[in-house]
């Protein structure tokens, strides 16, 4: 019985991992399909090149990437659109939710339910957005002072080292040019995309509030149509206490 139980547990765990991986591939595939509208050649379309980099960083198979690109020419494929929603979470934190959807009548209620069910609420357009800046963010497989100087010479606004990698920040319009300069310098880019960066963090020092914020983010991230979730919450407490 123990052998069967161990196999059953392992099988279930694998199924969960596979399901999460499939969901990630779906999200990235939608981003690739949207980016490919501006051209299916990544050497001529920096947005597509960046979406493909993100896919490769997530170990998305090449066949999946190509299928996502091919959706542009598939007349039977449902049209995708990008919609950004805004919301509030516990503790007054702001939340920005980026989605890629073929049915906004499905996506909006799902986003609203994920927020309200977990102690959050929808926000009027613009009421949260002004608390964030739109920045280019590039993850570079490099570290050290020399690499940092190379990044700044390439036109980056700032960079920080984390887990042996450099997280590079650029102006919104400079993302493609800085990425190209880093590639030309021989640096390995793992990911490059536009993100919403909070102008000022909202400190969360209460464990229960922190758990609620995390629960909202997880619930939103679990939605197939949600591509990215951003918040200005700065959780300064150990939620396991």
C-alpha positions as CSV (number, residue, x, y, z in Angstrom):
1,X,0.0,0.0,0.0
2,X,2.8,2.4,0.8
3,X,4.3,2.0,-2.6
4,X,1.0,2.7,-4.3
5,X,0.4,5.7,-2.0
6,X,3.8,7.1,-2.8
7,X,3.2,6.6,-6.6
8,X,-0.3,8.2,-6.3
9,X,1.2,11.2,-4.4
10,X,4.0,11.6,-6.9
11,X,1.5,11.3,-9.8
12,X,-0.7,14.0,-8.3
13,X,2.2,16.3,-7.7
14,X,3.4,15.9,-11.3
15,X,-0.2,16.6,-12.5
16,X,-0.2,19.9,-10.5
17,X,3.2,20.9,-11.8
18,X,2.2,20.0,-15.4
19,X,-1.0,22.0,-15.0
20,X,0.9,25.1,-13.7
21,X,3.4,24.8,-16.5
22,X,0.6,24.6,-19.1
23,X,-1.0,27.7,-17.6
24,X,2.3,29.6,-17.9
25,X,2.7,28.5,-21.5
26,X,-0.8,29.7,-22.3
27,X,-0.1,33.1,-20.8
28,X,3.2,33.5,-22.6
29,X,1.7,32.1,-25.8
30,X,-0.9,34.8,-25.7
31,X,1.8,37.5,-25.3
32,X,3.7,36.0,-28.3
33,X,0.6,36.0,-30.4
34,X,-0.1,39.6,-29.6
35,X,3.5,40.7,-30.2
36,X,3.6,38.8,-33.6
37,X,0.9,41.1,-35.0
38,X,3.6,43.7,-35.6
39,X,5.6,41.1,-37.6
40,X,6.5,37.4,-37.3
41,X,10.3,37.9,-37.6
42,X,11.8,38.4,-34.2
43,X,14.9,40.0,-35.7
44,X,12.7,42.8,-37.0
45,X,10.2,42.9,-34.2
46,X,11.8,43.6,-30.8
47,X,8.5,43.0,-28.9
48,X,8.2,39.5,-30.4
49,X,11.9,38.8,-29.6
50,X,11.4,39.8,-26.0
51,X,8.3,37.6,-25.7
52,X,10.2,34.7,-27.1
53,X,13.0,35.3,-24.6
54,X,10.5,35.1,-21.8
55,X,9.1,31.8,-23.3
56,X,12.6,30.3,-23.4
57,X,13.3,31.4,-19.9
58,X,10.2,29.4,-18.9
59,X,11.4,26.4,-20.8
60,X,8.6,26.7,-23.3
61,X,9.1,24.2,-26.1
62,X,10.0,25.7,-29.5
63,X,6.9,24.0,-31.1
64,X,4.7,25.9,-28.7
65,X,6.4,29.2,-29.5
66,X,6.0,28.6,-33.2
67,X,2.3,27.8,-32.8
68,X,1.7,31.0,-30.9
69,X,3.4,33.0,-33.7
70,X,1.4,31.1,-36.4
71,X,-1.9,32.2,-34.7
72,X,-1.4,35.5,-36.5
73,X,-2.1,33.8,-39.9
74,X,-4.8,31.5,-38.5
75,X,-8.2,33.0,-39.5
76,X,-10.0,30.5,-37.2
77,X,-8.1,31.8,-34.1
78,X,-10.1,34.0,-31.8
79,X,-8.7,37.6,-31.7
80,X,-6.8,38.5,-28.6
81,X,-6.8,41.9,-27.0
82,X,-4.8,43.3,-24.1
83,X,-6.8,44.8,-21.3
84,X,-5.4,46.3,-18.1
85,X,-7.5,46.4,-14.9
86,X,-6.9,48.3,-11.6
87,X,-7.8,47.2,-8.1
88,X,-7.2,47.7,-4.4
89,X,-6.1,45.1,-1.9
90,X,-6.2,45.0,1.9
91,X,-4.1,47.7,3.6
92,X,-4.8,50.2,0.8
93,X,-2.3,48.6,-1.6
94,X,-2.8,49.2,-5.3
95,X,-2.9,46.4,-7.8
96,X,-2.5,46.4,-11.6
97,X,-3.7,43.4,-13.6
98,X,-2.6,42.9,-17.2
99,X,-4.6,40.5,-19.3
100,X,-4.7,39.0,-22.8
101,X,-8.1,37.7,-23.6
102,X,-10.3,36.6,-26.5
103,X,-13.4,37.3,-24.4
104,X,-13.5,40.4,-22.1
105,X,-17.0,39.4,-21.0
106,X,-15.4,36.4,-19.3
107,X,-12.2,38.1,-18.1
108,X,-13.7,41.0,-16.2
109,X,-16.0,39.0,-14.0
110,X,-13.2,36.6,-13.2
111,X,-10.8,39.4,-12.2
112,X,-13.5,41.1,-10.2
113,X,-14.4,37.8,-8.3
114,X,-10.7,37.1,-7.6
115,X,-10.4,40.5,-6.0
116,X,-13.7,40.7,-4.1
117,X,-13.6,37.1,-2.9
118,X,-10.3,37.8,-1.2
119,X,-10.9,41.2,0.4
120,X,-10.0,43.4,-2.5
121,X,-12.1,45.6,-4.9
122,X,-12.0,46.9,-8.5
123,X,-10.8,50.4,-9.0
124,X,-11.7,53.1,-11.4
125,X,-9.4,53.5,-14.4
126,X,-6.4,55.7,-13.5
127,X,-7.0,55.7,-9.8
128,X,-4.2,53.2,-9.2
129,X,-2.1,53.6,-12.4
130,X,-0.7,57.0,-11.4
131,X,1.1,55.3,-8.4
132,X,3.2,53.3,-10.9
133,X,5.8,54.0,-13.6
134,X,6.0,52.0,-16.8
135,X,9.6,50.8,-17.1
136,X,11.6,48.5,-19.2
137,X,12.9,45.6,-17.1
138,X,15.7,43.3,-18.4
139,X,17.1,40.3,-16.6
140,X,20.7,39.8,-17.5
141,X,22.8,36.6,-16.7
142,X,25.7,38.6,-15.3
143,X,27.0,40.1,-12.0
144,X,29.8,42.2,-10.7
145,X,30.9,45.8,-11.1
146,X,32.2,45.4,-14.7
147,X,28.8,44.1,-15.9
148,X,27.0,46.8,-14.0
149,X,29.2,49.5,-15.8
150,X,28.4,47.8,-19.2
151,X,24.7,48.0,-18.4
152,X,24.8,51.7,-17.5
153,X,26.9,52.4,-20.6
154,X,24.2,50.8,-22.7
155,X,21.7,53.5,-21.6
156,X,20.0,51.8,-18.6
157,X,18.6,54.1,-15.9
158,X,19.5,51.8,-13.1
159,X,20.4,48.2,-12.2
160,X,20.5,46.0,-9.1
161,X,22.1,42.6,-8.5
162,X,19.9,39.8,-7.2
163,X,20.6,36.1,-7.0
164,X,23.7,36.4,-9.2
165,X,21.8,38.3,-12.0
166,X,21.4,41.9,-12.9
167,X,17.9,43.4,-13.0
168,X,18.2,46.3,-15.4
169,X,15.7,49.2,-15.5
170,X,15.2,51.4,-18.6
171,X,12.9,54.1,-19.8
172,X,9.8,52.8,-21.4
173,X,10.9,53.9,-24.9
174,X,14.5,52.8,-24.3
175,X,13.8,49.1,-23.6
176,X,14.5,47.8,-27.2
177,X,17.6,49.9,-27.7
178,X,19.2,49.0,-24.3
179,X,18.4,45.3,-24.9
180,X,20.1,45.5,-28.3
181,X,23.1,47.2,-26.9
182,X,23.5,44.5,-24.2
183,X,23.1,41.8,-26.8
184,X,25.7,43.5,-29.0
185,X,28.0,43.6,-26.0
186,X,27.7,39.8,-25.7
187,X,25.6,39.7,-22.6
188,X,23.0,37.0,-22.1
189,X,19.5,38.3,-21.7
190,X,17.0,36.0,-20.0
191,X,14.0,38.3,-20.1
192,X,13.1,41.7,-21.3
193,X,9.6,43.4,-21.0
194,X,7.7,46.4,-19.9
195,X,6.5,46.3,-16.3
196,X,4.7,48.6,-13.9
197,X,7.1,49.7,-11.1
198,X,5.6,51.3,-8.0
199,X,6.7,54.9,-7.3
200,X,6.3,54.4,-3.6
201,X,5.8,51.1,-1.7
202,X,3.0,50.6,0.8
203,X,4.5,48.9,3.8
204,X,2.5,45.9,5.2
205,X,3.7,44.9,8.6
206,X,0.6,43.0,9.8
207,X,0.9,39.2,9.0
208,X,-2.9,38.8,8.5
209,X,-3.0,41.7,6.0
210,X,0.1,40.3,4.3
211,X,-1.5,36.9,3.9
212,X,-4.7,38.5,2.3
213,X,-2.6,40.5,-0.1
214,X,-0.7,37.4,-1.2
215,X,-3.9,35.4,-1.5
216,X,-5.4,38.1,-3.9
217,X,-2.2,38.1,-6.0
218,X,-2.2,34.3,-6.2
219,X,-5.9,34.2,-7.1
220,X,-5.4,36.7,-9.9
221,X,-2.3,34.9,-11.2
222,X,-4.2,31.6,-11.3
223,X,-6.6,33.1,-14.0
224,X,-5.7,31.9,-17.5
225,X,-6.3,35.4,-19.0
226,X,-4.0,37.2,-16.5
227,X,-0.5,37.8,-17.9
228,X,1.0,39.9,-15.1
229,X,0.0,41.2,-11.6
230,X,1.8,44.2,-10.1
231,X,1.3,45.7,-6.6
232,X,3.0,48.4,-4.5
233,X,2.8,46.3,-1.4
234,X,6.0,46.0,0.6
235,X,5.5,43.0,2.9
236,X,7.9,43.5,5.8
237,X,6.6,40.7,8.1
238,X,7.0,37.0,8.1
239,X,3.6,35.6,7.2
240,X,4.5,32.3,8.8
241,X,4.7,33.8,12.3
